[in-house]
Amino acid sequence: MSSEWKPDDSVIEGKPGAQRIKAALDKRGVKTEGRVITSRDPGMSDILYDLRRRDMPPGIQSWQLPVQLGGDGESAFFFLTVAAPGAIVPSHSHKRDLFRVVVSGSIITNGIELKSGDWMFVPKGVSYSYGAGLNPGAVSMHCYR
C-alpha cells in the first residue's frame, strides 16, 4: 500500500453508494422495503462481506451497512470499522461530512483519546487521521452525509 493512501469515496456518494447497497441485497435475495431489518437477519453476514471496503490501511477493516437514509443526492451512509491495536489511518479527507462514534476501545486523533461513547465530527474537505488504542484497538460506527 502506498504511503499516499486515499480512501475510495465512491462508496459514500449518492447514486454509487446506493447502487452498491442494492446490488449486495439483490445478490442475496434480501428485500428491505416495508419491514424491519437487523444485523441478525439470515444472510446478513454475507451481505456485509459483499459491502466490505477494500484497500484499507493495514489493521483496519470496514464494512458499509446495508441501509441508507434519504434519497440518492442527499443519502447518509453508515459504516462499521474495526481497528487492530495500534493501527493507523493516515491523514486524508472526504467529500462529505463524517460523524464517528467509538463503540469500544479507543482512537487517538489530534492528540485526544476518544473512548467508548465519545464521538467526532469531521467537515467535508478537512484532513484528519487517527490511530487505534493499543489495548484493545477500536470499534467505531460512522456516517457520511
Secondary structure, DSSP 8 states (H G I E B T S, - for coil): --TT----GGGGSHHHHHHHHHHHHHHTT---TTS---TTSTTHHHHHHHTB--S--TTEEEEEEEEEES-GGG-EEEEEEEE-TT-EEEEE--SS-EEEEEEEEEEEETTEEEETT-EEEE-TT--EEEEE-SSS-EEEEEEE-
